[in-house]
């Protein structure tokens, strides 16, 4: 587990988080940063990493589930392979981020919790 991961509640938007993490790399200062937006419906989490990431859907599960994996937000999850790069453009996420429209970003992610 990456000890550098921090899940920070987003102000004024319920169930919305900014996730900050760091990874060791060979270039630069030896650190790669990552920032993502995460929406939690309680049983489904949806994440978007603005640099290159698709919209990714994960499902909360118990440790006993046959496909359970440890997760930074839920104790265990499945479904990390459930993603859509096209959903990023269709949802207007890059433009929303550039315009500081965080309400829209999390509204788009919330819609994916029903998919």
KAGI-V867964 format. One record per residue. SS is DSSP state (~ for helix, > for strand, _ for the rest). PHI is phi in whole degrees, -180 to 180 (none if undefined). Layout:
BEGIN
ss=SS phi=PHI
ss=SS phi=PHI
END
This chain:
BEGIN
ss=_ phi=none
ss=_ phi=-77
ss=_ phi=-72
ss=_ phi=-82
ss=_ phi=-76
ss=> phi=-130
ss=> phi=-105
ss=> phi=-109
ss=> phi=-59
ss=_ phi=-82
ss=_ phi=-61
ss=_ phi=67
ss=_ phi=-129
ss=_ phi=-65
ss=_ phi=67
ss=> phi=-109
ss=> phi=-140
ss=> phi=-108
ss=> phi=-108
ss=> phi=-117
ss=> phi=-144
ss=> phi=-139
ss=> phi=-134
ss=> phi=-74
ss=_ phi=-141
ss=_ phi=-85
ss=_ phi=-94
ss=_ phi=54
ss=_ phi=-87
ss=_ phi=86
ss=> phi=-131
ss=> phi=-113
ss=> phi=-95
ss=> phi=-145
ss=> phi=-131
ss=> phi=-133
ss=> phi=-102
ss=> phi=-135
ss=> phi=-116
ss=> phi=-115
ss=_ phi=-89
ss=_ phi=104
ss=_ phi=-127
ss=> phi=-129
ss=> phi=-117
ss=> phi=-129
ss=> phi=-130
ss=> phi=-138
ss=> phi=-103
ss=_ phi=-62
ss=_ phi=-62
ss=_ phi=-145
ss=_ phi=-81
ss=_ phi=-80
ss=> phi=-80
ss=> phi=-120
ss=> phi=-108
ss=> phi=-127
ss=> phi=-123
ss=> phi=-64
ss=> phi=-149
ss=_ phi=-93
ss=_ phi=-61
ss=_ phi=-78
ss=_ phi=-60
ss=_ phi=-62
ss=_ phi=-108
ss=_ phi=-62
ss=> phi=-132
ss=> phi=-61
ss=_ phi=-138
ss=_ phi=-72
ss=_ phi=-104
ss=_ phi=-88
ss=_ phi=-62
ss=> phi=-140
ss=> phi=-148
ss=> phi=-132
ss=> phi=92
ss=> phi=-61
ss=> phi=-84
ss=> phi=-89
ss=> phi=-146
ss=> phi=-147
ss=_ phi=-77
ss=~ phi=-63
ss=~ phi=-61
ss=~ phi=-64
ss=~ phi=-71
ss=~ phi=-61
ss=_ phi=-82
ss=_ phi=69
ss=~ phi=-65
ss=~ phi=-58
ss=~ phi=-65
ss=~ phi=-61
ss=~ phi=-66
ss=~ phi=-60
ss=_ phi=-90
ss=_ phi=69
ss=_ phi=-92
ss=~ phi=-70
ss=~ phi=-60
ss=~ phi=-66
ss=~ phi=-55
ss=~ phi=-72
ss=~ phi=-66
ss=~ phi=-64
ss=~ phi=-63
ss=~ phi=-60
ss=~ phi=-58
ss=~ phi=-73
ss=_ phi=-73
ss=_ phi=-94
ss=_ phi=-78
END
